[in-house]
Amino acid sequence: MSHFVGTNHTFGNTTTQDLLDRYNPVGWIFTVMTNAIMPEWLKLVIMGAVIEISRRAFDMLWGSLVDSIWVTVTFDDEDWAYTWFHYWLARHPSWRKARSVEATTNSYDINPEDIAIPGQEDDLPSMRKVSYKPSRYTSHRMWYGGCYTVVTRSHIASNYYRVKESVSISMLSLSRNILDELVLETKKAYLQAEGKLVNVYGSNPTNCWRRLNSMPKRPIESIILDAGVKELLINDTRNFLASKEWYRRRGIPFRRGYLLHGAPGSGKSSIIHSIAGDLGLDVYVLTLSRTGLDDTGLNELLSDLPERCITLLEDVDVAFKGGMARRSLSKGSLVKAGDDVLIGEDDKPNQSHNTDDKTESRVTLSGLLNALDGIGAQEGRILFATTNDYAALDPALIRPGRMDLHINFKLANKEQAKGLFEAFYSPPGGPDDTLDEKYSDDEPPFPTLAARDLPEQQIIPTRIATLPRAQSADLAAHFAEAIPEREFSMASLQGYLMLYKLQPHDAVENVVGWVEKERAERVQAGKQVSSLSLI
């Protein structure tokens, strides 16, 4: 029976003090080490074990203490968040005071002026802007949200071919919410800057998507197509993105496909670029003829697509040699190569009919069909496919459910020619009534070389080649009158106007001669093709 004696408990004949003395670790160790019977080597082993256990216990307690007051987030260079952070850090006010940095010309696919070091305003436009990023293995200290913050950039060898890079951010804070604020702020800052751009991605040999380019958004108003075509595409894509719940409730896969077919240079790629900017979507270009790409790689690429994006299959008619027959250009469809060299018109003439078998893609037609709408196909994406030869496509590829809407892009008519001229010389934001007083058809477009050495106040300013609406409409009507119906592509007309981008009156005066010259060259090219076919 136990009873209380002062503060000591009694358990039978054993008191609490007796238990403490018996199981006291220090006393136990002292007893063991002073035991004359125990070998000396065993005493050393026990002492070493005690020291190591104590060290590990201290490290664990210290680590727990540090973890309770520090929060850390790491950005890996293989993830998009890594780019967000570097862009955000380059614009952070405290970064201007960093004393250990690394110079870089990487603009992170955003306007380089946003992160450039001050003092580069007078550089030539072709020169890359320089900015700073954290140097390796050196910590940069700053304040964020009232928390002491340490930024550390490090390299790790991930394989034989590349070195993996990461940036760690540690903040002295008891709350983890500060990490959420930081990551979301970096994302918001980058997406806000990226909102004016359209990102274009392509696949690499490892079947991963990588950013190829970031292009400024193209205004819908700058796209000149047949009446109703532009509005149909824009409204249909907008309605699709807003109908996810409608598709789900009816058990219909949330996918939409568009087949744009017709003459090269008729605006197929341009309207896709413009729609991507209007909807705020990125474009993922899928090149089926890429060497080494097979059905498995194709499925990997399509499964890695984000839910909201545009997938682009360009020139799908030349992607296969067996599943979809390649056909030579039909008689009378000869198009000059120069018709399609212009900026913004990426529809290329079919030049792959004689592709060597050694570079043939291993993607099969059945593999493509399964990737587009098979059981594992990605949902939420918008698919655009372009072709210059509609008849060469396999019916299984263009059926509804895969290509839901087929739109024919024809050569330019007079109305398109008129609209192109007005958009060229009276773009949105141009003057409505009076002509810029500095404008003259006879004025040289750029200062002479000698003018570069003149004082700034003596250099003639570059003029603005923009006409008032009324004058532009009058000239456009005369220009359109000289353009034959459905004979020239919009790309070729744009190429002609580019020759007179600062002389609209000359463009109207010389267009008849240009049409005659183009026709003569086409006739001559047709004769050469006929003579070669007879050999």
C-alpha positions as CSV (number, residue, x, y, z in Angstrom):
1,M,0.0,0.0,0.0
2,S,1.4,3.4,-1.0
3,H,1.3,6.5,1.1
4,F,2.8,10.1,1.0
5,V,5.8,11.0,3.0
6,G,6.6,14.6,2.3
7,T,7.0,14.8,-1.5
8,N,8.3,11.3,-2.0
9,H,6.0,8.6,-3.2
10,T,6.4,5.1,-1.7
11,F,5.9,2.1,-3.8
12,G,6.1,-0.8,-1.4
13,N,9.6,-0.4,0.1
14,T,10.9,1.8,-2.8
15,T,10.7,5.6,-2.8
16,T,10.7,8.0,-5.8
17,Q,14.1,9.1,-4.9
18,D,15.4,5.6,-5.0
19,L,13.9,5.2,-8.5
20,L,15.5,8.4,-9.7
21,D,18.9,7.3,-8.3
22,R,18.6,3.9,-9.8
23,Y,17.6,5.1,-13.4
24,N,19.6,8.4,-13.5
25,P,21.3,8.3,-16.9
26,V,24.3,10.3,-15.7
27,G,24.7,8.1,-12.7
28,W,24.3,5.0,-14.8
29,I,27.0,6.1,-17.2
30,F,29.3,7.0,-14.3
31,T,28.8,3.6,-12.8
32,V,29.5,1.8,-16.0
33,M,32.6,3.8,-16.7
34,T,34.0,3.3,-13.2
35,N,33.4,-0.4,-13.3
36,A,36.7,-2.1,-12.9
37,I,35.5,-5.4,-14.4
38,M,34.4,-3.9,-17.7
39,P,37.1,-3.9,-20.5
40,E,38.4,-0.5,-21.5
41,W,37.5,-0.9,-25.2
42,L,33.9,-1.5,-24.3
43,K,33.9,1.7,-22.2
44,L,35.2,3.6,-25.3
45,V,32.4,2.1,-27.4
46,I,29.7,3.0,-24.9
47,M,31.2,6.5,-24.6
48,G,31.2,7.0,-28.4
49,A,27.6,5.8,-28.7
50,V,26.5,8.2,-25.9
51,I,28.2,11.1,-27.6
52,E,26.7,10.3,-31.1
53,I,23.2,9.8,-29.6
54,S,23.5,13.1,-27.8
55,R,24.6,14.9,-31.0
56,R,21.8,13.5,-33.1
57,A,19.3,14.4,-30.4
58,F,20.6,17.9,-30.3
59,D,20.5,18.2,-34.1
60,M,16.9,16.9,-34.1
61,L,15.8,19.4,-31.5
62,W,17.7,22.2,-33.3
63,G,16.2,21.3,-36.6
64,S,12.7,21.2,-35.1
65,L,13.3,24.7,-33.6
66,V,14.5,26.1,-36.9
67,D,11.6,24.5,-38.9
68,S,9.2,26.1,-36.5
69,I,10.4,29.6,-37.2
70,W,11.6,29.3,-40.9
71,V,9.6,28.5,-44.0
72,T,11.2,27.6,-47.3
73,V,10.1,27.2,-50.9
74,T,12.2,26.0,-53.8
75,F,11.8,26.8,-57.5
76,D,13.1,24.3,-60.0
77,D,14.3,25.4,-63.4
78,E,12.3,22.6,-65.0
79,D,9.0,24.2,-63.8
80,W,7.3,27.4,-65.1
81,A,7.3,28.8,-61.5
82,Y,11.1,29.2,-61.8
83,T,10.6,31.8,-64.6
84,W,7.9,33.6,-62.6
85,F,10.2,34.0,-59.6
86,H,13.2,35.3,-61.6
87,Y,11.0,37.9,-63.3
88,W,9.5,39.0,-60.0
89,L,12.8,39.2,-58.2
90,A,14.4,41.2,-61.0
91,R,11.7,43.8,-60.5
92,H,11.8,43.8,-56.7
93,P,13.1,47.1,-55.2
94,S,15.5,45.4,-52.8
95,W,17.1,43.5,-55.7
96,R,18.7,46.9,-56.9
97,K,20.8,46.8,-53.7
98,A,22.1,43.2,-54.1
99,R,25.9,43.0,-54.0
100,S,26.5,39.6,-55.4
101,V,24.7,39.0,-58.7
102,E,25.1,37.3,-62.1
103,A,24.5,39.2,-65.3
104,T,22.1,37.7,-67.8
105,T,20.4,38.6,-71.1
106,N,17.5,36.3,-70.5
107,S,14.3,38.3,-70.6
108,Y,12.1,35.4,-69.4
109,D,10.0,35.8,-72.6
110,I,8.7,39.1,-71.3
111,N,9.4,42.7,-72.4
112,P,13.1,43.0,-71.5
113,E,12.6,46.7,-70.6
114,D,10.7,45.6,-67.5
115,I,13.8,44.1,-65.9
116,A,16.7,45.7,-67.6
117,I,19.5,47.5,-65.7
118,P,19.0,51.3,-65.9
119,G,21.1,53.1,-68.5
120,Q,20.3,51.0,-71.6
121,E,17.7,53.3,-73.0
122,D,20.0,54.4,-75.9
123,D,21.0,50.9,-77.0
124,L,20.2,49.8,-80.5
125,P,16.9,47.9,-80.8
126,S,18.8,44.8,-81.9
127,M,20.9,44.6,-78.7
128,R,19.8,42.4,-75.9
129,K,19.1,44.0,-72.5
130,V,21.1,43.0,-69.5
131,S,19.6,42.3,-66.1
132,Y,20.7,40.6,-62.9
133,K,19.9,37.3,-61.2
134,P,21.2,35.7,-58.0
135,S,24.7,34.4,-58.2
136,R,25.4,30.8,-57.4
137,Y,26.0,29.6,-53.8
138,T,25.8,33.1,-52.5
139,S,22.8,34.1,-50.3
140,H,21.0,37.3,-51.0
141,R,19.2,38.8,-48.0
142,M,16.1,41.0,-48.3
143,W,12.8,41.8,-46.6
144,Y,9.4,40.5,-47.9
145,G,6.1,41.1,-46.1
146,G,7.9,42.2,-43.0
147,C,9.9,38.9,-42.9
148,Y,13.6,38.5,-43.1
149,T,14.2,36.5,-46.3
150,V,17.2,34.6,-47.7
151,V,17.5,33.8,-51.5
152,T,20.0,31.1,-52.5
153,R,20.6,29.8,-56.0
154,S,22.3,26.4,-56.5
155,H,23.2,24.0,-59.3
156,I,22.9,20.2,-59.1
157,A,24.2,17.8,-61.8
158,S,21.0,15.9,-62.8
159,N,22.5,13.8,-65.7
160,Y,25.4,13.8,-68.1
161,Y,23.8,16.4,-70.4
162,R,22.7,19.2,-68.3
163,V,23.0,20.8,-64.8
164,K,19.8,21.3,-62.9
165,E,19.3,24.7,-61.3
166,S,17.1,25.8,-58.4
167,V,16.4,28.8,-56.2
168,S,15.5,28.4,-52.5
169,I,13.6,31.2,-50.6
170,S,13.7,31.0,-46.8
171,M,11.7,33.4,-44.7
172,L,11.8,33.9,-40.9
173,S,8.1,33.5,-40.1
174,L,5.9,31.4,-37.8
175,S,3.1,31.3,-40.4
176,R,3.3,29.3,-43.6
177,N,0.8,31.7,-45.3
178,I,3.7,33.9,-46.3
179,L,4.8,31.2,-48.8
180,D,1.4,31.3,-50.4
181,E,1.5,35.1,-50.7
182,L,5.0,35.0,-52.3
183,V,4.3,32.3,-54.9
184,L,0.9,33.8,-55.9
185,E,2.5,37.3,-56.1
186,T,5.2,36.0,-58.4
187,K,2.6,34.2,-60.6
188,K,0.4,37.3,-60.7
189,A,3.3,39.6,-61.7
190,Y,4.4,37.4,-64.5
191,L,1.0,36.6,-65.9
192,Q,0.1,40.3,-65.8
193,A,3.2,41.1,-67.9
194,E,2.5,38.0,-70.1
195,G,-1.1,39.1,-70.7
196,K,0.0,41.2,-73.7
197,L,1.8,38.2,-75.4
198,V,0.9,34.9,-77.0
199,N,3.2,32.1,-76.0
200,V,4.1,29.5,-78.6
201,Y,5.3,26.1,-77.5
202,G,6.9,23.2,-79.4
203,S,8.0,19.7,-78.6
204,N,11.7,18.7,-78.1
205,P,13.3,15.3,-78.8
206,T,12.4,14.1,-75.3
207,N,8.7,14.7,-76.0
208,C,8.4,17.6,-73.6
209,W,6.9,21.0,-74.4
210,R,9.3,24.0,-74.4
211,R,8.6,27.6,-75.1
212,L,9.6,28.6,-78.7
213,N,8.5,32.2,-78.8
214,S,6.4,34.9,-77.2
215,M,4.6,37.1,-79.7
216,P,2.6,40.3,-79.2
217,K,-1.2,39.7,-79.5
218,R,-2.5,40.5,-82.9
219,P,-5.7,42.6,-83.0
220,I,-8.7,40.9,-84.4
221,E,-9.3,44.0,-86.5
222,S,-6.1,43.5,-88.4
223,I,-7.3,40.1,-89.8
224,I,-9.1,40.6,-93.2
225,L,-11.1,37.5,-94.2
226,D,-14.2,36.8,-96.2
227,A,-17.4,38.2,-94.7
228,G,-18.5,36.2,-91.7
229,V,-15.5,33.8,-91.4
230,K,-13.7,35.7,-88.7
231,E,-16.9,36.3,-86.6
232,L,-17.8,32.6,-86.9
233,L,-14.5,31.4,-85.6
234,I,-14.3,33.9,-82.8
235,N,-17.9,33.3,-81.5
236,D,-17.6,29.6,-81.8
237,T,-14.4,29.4,-79.8
238,R,-15.7,31.7,-77.1
239,N,-18.9,29.7,-76.8
240,F,-16.9,26.5,-76.5
241,L,-14.8,27.7,-73.6
242,A,-17.9,28.9,-71.8
243,S,-19.7,25.5,-72.2
244,K,-17.7,23.1,-70.1
245,E,-20.7,22.4,-67.8
246,W,-23.0,21.9,-70.8
247,Y,-20.6,19.3,-72.2
248,R,-20.3,17.5,-68.8
249,R,-24.0,17.2,-68.2
250,R,-24.6,15.6,-71.6
251,G,-21.6,13.3,-71.4
252,I,-19.9,14.8,-74.4
253,P,-16.1,15.1,-74.4
254,F,-15.1,18.7,-73.8
255,R,-13.1,19.1,-77.1
256,R,-13.5,21.2,-80.2
257,G,-11.7,20.8,-83.5
258,Y,-11.4,23.2,-86.5
259,L,-10.0,22.4,-89.9
260,L,-8.8,25.5,-91.9
261,H,-8.1,24.6,-95.5
262,G,-7.5,26.6,-98.6
263,A,-4.8,28.5,-100.5
264,P,-1.4,29.2,-99.0
265,G,-1.1,32.7,-97.6
266,S,-4.9,33.2,-97.1
267,G,-4.6,33.9,-93.4
268,K,-5.1,30.5,-91.7
269,S,-2.2,30.9,-89.2
270,S,-2.9,34.6,-88.7
271,I,-6.4,34.1,-87.5
272,I,-5.2,31.4,-85.1
273,H,-2.7,33.8,-83.7
274,S,-5.3,36.4,-83.3
275,I,-7.9,34.1,-81.6
276,A,-5.2,32.9,-79.2
277,G,-4.6,36.5,-78.1
278,D,-8.3,37.3,-77.9
279,L,-9.0,34.2,-75.7
280,G,-5.8,34.5,-73.6
281,L,-4.6,31.0,-74.7
282,D,-1.2,29.6,-75.4
283,V,-0.5,27.9,-78.7
284,Y,1.1,24.4,-78.7
285,V,2.5,23.5,-82.2
286,L,2.5,19.8,-82.8
287,T,4.8,18.8,-85.7
288,L,3.8,15.3,-86.7
289,S,6.7,15.0,-89.2
290,R,9.3,15.6,-86.5
291,T,12.1,13.0,-86.7
292,G,11.8,10.4,-83.9
293,L,8.2,11.2,-83.0
294,D,6.0,8.0,-82.7
295,D,2.5,7.2,-81.5
296,T,3.7,6.9,-77.9
297,G,5.5,10.2,-77.9
298,L,2.4,11.8,-79.5
299,N,0.2,10.5,-76.7
300,E,2.7,11.8,-74.1
301,L,2.7,15.3,-75.7
302,L,-1.1,15.6,-76.0
303,S,-1.6,14.3,-72.4
304,D,0.7,16.9,-71.1
305,L,-1.3,19.8,-72.6
306,P,-3.0,22.2,-70.2
307,E,-6.7,22.1,-70.1
308,R,-7.2,25.5,-71.8
309,C,-4.9,25.9,-74.8
310,I,-4.8,25.8,-78.6
311,T,-3.2,22.8,-80.2
312,L,-2.0,23.5,-83.8
313,L,-1.4,20.9,-86.4
314,E,0.1,22.7,-89.4
315,D,0.0,21.2,-92.9
316,V,-1.6,18.0,-91.7
317,D,-2.0,16.8,-95.3
318,V,1.8,16.2,-95.6
319,A,2.3,14.6,-92.3
320,F,1.6,11.0,-93.5
321,K,2.7,9.1,-96.5
322,G,0.7,5.9,-96.1
323,G,-2.4,6.7,-94.0
324,M,-3.2,9.9,-96.0
325,A,-2.1,9.9,-99.6
326,R,0.1,12.8,-100.6
327,R,-0.9,14.3,-103.8
328,S,0.9,16.6,-106.2
329,L,-0.4,20.1,-106.7
330,S,-3.4,20.0,-108.9
331,K,-3.3,21.7,-112.3
332,G,-4.0,25.4,-112.1
333,S,-3.1,25.7,-108.4
334,L,0.4,26.9,-108.9
335,V,1.3,29.5,-106.3
336,K,4.5,31.5,-106.3
337,A,6.8,30.8,-103.4
338,G,7.1,34.5,-102.8
339,D,3.4,34.6,-102.0
340,D,4.0,33.2,-98.5
341,V,7.2,34.7,-97.2
342,L,5.5,37.5,-95.3
343,I,5.5,38.2,-91.6
344,G,2.3,37.0,-90.0
345,E,1.4,34.6,-92.8
346,D,2.8,31.3,-91.9
347,D,0.9,29.0,-94.3
348,K,3.6,27.4,-96.3
349,P,3.1,25.9,-99.7
350,N,3.2,22.1,-99.8
351,Q,6.9,21.4,-100.3
352,S,7.1,18.0,-98.7
353,H,5.8,15.7,-101.4
354,N,9.3,14.4,-102.2
355,T,10.5,14.0,-98.6
356,D,13.1,11.3,-98.2
357,D,11.9,8.2,-96.3
358,K,14.8,8.6,-93.9
359,T,13.2,11.6,-92.3
360,E,9.7,10.1,-92.3
361,S,7.7,10.4,-89.1
362,R,6.8,7.2,-87.3
363,V,3.4,8.6,-86.3
364,T,0.6,6.5,-87.9
365,L,-2.9,7.7,-88.8
366,S,-4.5,5.4,-86.3
367,G,-2.1,6.7,-83.6
368,L,-3.1,10.3,-84.3
369,L,-6.8,9.4,-84.3
370,N,-6.5,7.7,-80.9
371,A,-4.5,10.6,-79.5
372,L,-7.1,13.2,-80.6
373,D,-10.2,11.5,-79.3
374,G,-9.3,8.2,-77.7
375,I,-10.1,7.2,-74.2
376,G,-7.0,8.9,-72.8
377,A,-7.3,12.1,-74.9
378,Q,-7.0,15.4,-73.2
379,E,-10.1,17.5,-72.7
380,G,-10.5,21.3,-72.7
381,R,-8.2,22.0,-75.6
382,I,-9.1,23.7,-78.9
383,L,-7.6,21.9,-81.9
384,F,-6.7,23.8,-85.1
385,A,-5.5,21.9,-88.1
386,T,-4.4,23.6,-91.4
387,T,-4.0,22.1,-94.8
388,N,-3.5,23.4,-98.4
389,D,-5.0,20.2,-99.9
390,Y,-8.3,19.3,-98.3
391,A,-9.0,16.4,-100.7
392,A,-5.8,14.6,-99.5
393,L,-7.1,14.1,-95.9
394,D,-8.5,10.8,-94.7
395,P,-12.2,11.0,-94.0
396,A,-11.6,9.4,-90.6
397,L,-9.5,12.4,-89.6
398,I,-11.9,15.1,-90.5
399,R,-15.2,13.6,-89.3
400,P,-17.3,15.5,-86.7
401,G,-15.9,15.0,-83.2
402,R,-12.3,15.4,-84.5
403,M,-12.7,18.3,-86.8
404,D,-16.1,19.8,-86.0
405,L,-15.9,22.9,-88.2
406,H,-14.4,23.0,-91.7
407,I,-13.7,26.5,-93.1
408,N,-12.4,27.2,-96.6
409,F,-9.9,30.1,-96.9
410,K,-10.0,31.4,-100.4
411,L,-7.8,33.8,-102.3
412,A,-8.5,37.4,-101.8
413,N,-11.5,39.2,-103.3
414,K,-11.9,42.9,-103.9
415,E,-13.5,43.5,-100.5
416,Q,-10.6,41.9,-98.7
417,A,-8.1,43.9,-100.8
418,K,-9.9,47.1,-99.8
419,G,-10.0,46.1,-96.2
420,L,-6.3,45.2,-96.2
421,F,-5.3,48.6,-97.7
422,E,-7.3,50.5,-95.1
423,A,-5.9,48.5,-92.2
424,F,-2.4,49.0,-93.6
425,Y,-2.6,52.8,-93.9
426,S,-5.3,53.6,-91.3
427,P,-4.8,51.2,-88.4
428,P,-6.8,51.6,-85.2
429,G,-5.8,54.7,-83.4
430,G,-4.9,56.6,-86.6
431,P,-6.1,60.1,-87.5
432,D,-9.7,60.5,-88.6
433,D,-9.7,63.8,-90.5
434,T,-6.4,65.6,-91.1
435,L,-3.2,64.2,-92.6
436,D,0.0,64.3,-90.5
437,E,1.8,67.4,-91.6
438,K,5.1,65.6,-91.6
439,Y,3.8,63.1,-94.2
440,S,4.8,63.3,-97.8
441,D,5.1,60.6,-100.5
442,D,8.3,62.2,-101.7
443,E,10.0,62.4,-98.2
444,P,12.8,59.8,-97.6
445,P,11.5,57.2,-95.1
446,F,14.6,57.3,-92.8
447,P,17.3,59.8,-91.9
448,T,20.4,59.6,-94.1
449,L,23.7,58.2,-92.8
450,A,25.0,61.7,-92.6
451,A,22.1,62.8,-90.4
452,R,23.2,60.4,-87.7
453,D,26.2,62.6,-87.0
454,L,24.0,65.8,-86.7
455,P,22.9,67.2,-83.4
456,E,19.6,65.7,-82.1
457,Q,17.6,68.9,-82.8
458,Q,18.7,68.9,-86.4
459,I,17.7,65.3,-87.3
460,I,14.5,65.1,-89.3
461,P,12.0,63.0,-87.3
462,T,10.8,59.8,-88.8
463,R,7.3,60.4,-90.3
464,I,4.2,58.5,-89.5
465,A,2.8,56.8,-92.6
466,T,-0.9,56.9,-91.5
467,L,-3.7,58.3,-93.6
468,P,-7.0,59.8,-92.3
469,R,-9.9,57.4,-92.6
470,A,-11.7,59.3,-95.5
471,Q,-8.6,59.5,-97.7
472,S,-7.6,55.9,-96.9
473,A,-11.0,54.6,-97.9
474,D,-10.9,56.5,-101.2
475,L,-7.4,55.1,-102.1
476,A,-8.5,51.6,-100.9
477,A,-11.4,51.7,-103.4
478,H,-9.1,52.4,-106.3
479,F,-6.6,49.8,-105.1
480,A,-9.3,47.1,-104.8
481,E,-10.6,47.9,-108.3
482,A,-7.3,46.9,-109.8
483,I,-7.1,43.6,-107.9
484,P,-8.7,40.6,-109.8
485,E,-11.2,38.4,-107.9
486,R,-9.7,35.3,-106.2
487,E,-6.4,35.4,-108.0
488,F,-3.9,36.6,-105.3
489,S,-3.5,35.5,-101.7
490,M,-3.7,38.0,-98.9
491,A,0.0,37.4,-98.2
492,S,1.0,38.4,-101.7
493,L,-1.1,41.6,-101.5
494,Q,0.5,42.4,-98.1
495,G,3.9,41.8,-99.6
496,Y,3.1,44.3,-102.3
497,L,2.0,46.9,-99.8
498,M,5.1,46.4,-97.8
499,L,7.0,47.8,-100.7
500,Y,5.1,51.0,-100.4
501,K,4.5,51.1,-96.6
502,L,5.3,54.9,-96.6
503,Q,3.9,55.7,-100.1
504,P,0.2,54.8,-100.3
505,H,-0.4,56.9,-103.4
506,D,2.4,55.1,-105.2
507,A,0.9,51.8,-104.1
508,V,-2.3,52.6,-105.9
509,E,-0.6,54.0,-109.0
510,N,1.6,51.0,-109.5
511,V,-0.7,48.1,-108.6
512,V,-1.9,47.5,-112.2
513,G,1.6,47.0,-113.4
514,W,2.3,44.7,-110.5
515,V,-0.7,42.5,-111.3
516,E,0.4,42.2,-114.9
517,K,3.9,41.3,-113.9
518,E,2.7,38.7,-111.5
519,R,0.5,37.1,-114.1
520,A,3.4,37.0,-116.6
521,E,5.7,35.3,-114.0
522,R,3.0,32.7,-113.3
523,V,2.5,31.9,-116.9
524,Q,6.3,31.5,-117.3
525,A,6.5,29.3,-114.2
526,G,3.7,27.1,-115.5
527,K,5.5,26.6,-118.8
528,Q,8.6,25.5,-116.9
529,V,6.6,23.0,-114.9
530,S,5.1,21.6,-118.1
531,S,8.4,21.3,-119.8
532,L,9.9,19.4,-116.8
533,S,6.9,17.0,-116.8
534,L,7.6,16.1,-120.4
535,I,11.2,15.1,-119.7
